[in-house]
Amino acid sequence: MIDVIDHDHFGYDAQAGDAMRGAFDWEMYYKRIPIPPELQQADPSEPFR
């Protein structure tokens, strides 16, 4: 999980929404990818593949 540190005041900003996974593209931008429903757990604190 990648969260954000604000560049103006160095405050911590958690990512909004449900659990997501992601990857960096070739330009080093992080892209969030939703977890498909068949891989989601009933308890959102459980790990996913």
Buried (B, 14 or more C-beta within 10 A) or exposed (E): EEEEEEEEEEEEEEEEEEBBEBEEEEEEEEEEEEBEEEEBEEEEEEEEE
